[in-house]
Every structure is written in structure tokens, then in C-alpha cells.
């Protein structure tokens, strides 16, 4: 069995949605309801068209088993350094504990190094204590407090 990482393709969308929908802890409201599919398609198209974003999938024996999104942001502080944020990290529930997530994060780190980033960062839900230990084992350090504000996007979100 060979685990391969590549950019996500539109054909991967159903598998990605299923992985996100099985995550009840994240509280993102993801669903496999067919009525939501056009929203996922629009989001995928925006990510795919962006020069700053990459949606990565881990494929094992032809099946999508993991995903992450990386975003590159160049900022004026730190003398114009480009940073990479790793987000939307998920491993299919039946594949957890088998090293897939570690290989995925290491693949993302390699992408950042290829782009010459000065900092790689990620956020993790405060409830995900196991994930925090996982990221710390991979060399990440807790350094900042995160804040969020949920905004009602109204009709634009549909």
C-alpha cells in the first residue's frame, strides 16, 4: 500500500465531504446532504483558482484518506516574509493512528520549504487535546491564543 499526496481534484470532492462530515467535534456543520454539494463545489473552485491556496489529499490504494489545505500569505512584518498556514487537516476515521496524519503534515511542511516560507502555523480546536499532542510531536509549539467571530454571511453563503 502506497500513500501518495497530490493536489485535490474535483473528482475527490465527495470523498472529502464525507471525511469532513464525519467530524462531529469540529462543529463545522459539514454534511453529505446533496443539497449542500453546490456550496462545496463553489468553495473547491475558489481554492483551485487561488495562487495562495492548495487543497492536498492523501490517497491510499486509490481512495482519499486524508486532506489538508495550505495557504501562503506574504506579510510586511518580518521583512516581507511568506508564511504558510495549514488548515482543514483531517484523516479518515478508519485510518487514524496509522501514521497517515504525520506523513500529511510532513508533506505540507515540505511544500512550505519549497516555497521558502519563514513560518509554518496552524490552528487546532481547543477541544482536540490528542491533536495538540500530535502537532507538538511533529515539532509545532503553542505560541498564540486564537480568537474567532462567527458572522452570518446571509444569502451569499448559499
Secondary structure by P-SEA (a helix, b strand, c coil): cbbbbccccccaaaaaaaaaaacccccccccccccaaaaaaaaaaaaaacccbbbbbbbcccccccbbbbbbbbbccccbbbbbbbccccccccccccaaaaaaaaaaaaaaaaaccccccccccccaaaaaaaaaaacccccbbbbbbbbccccccc
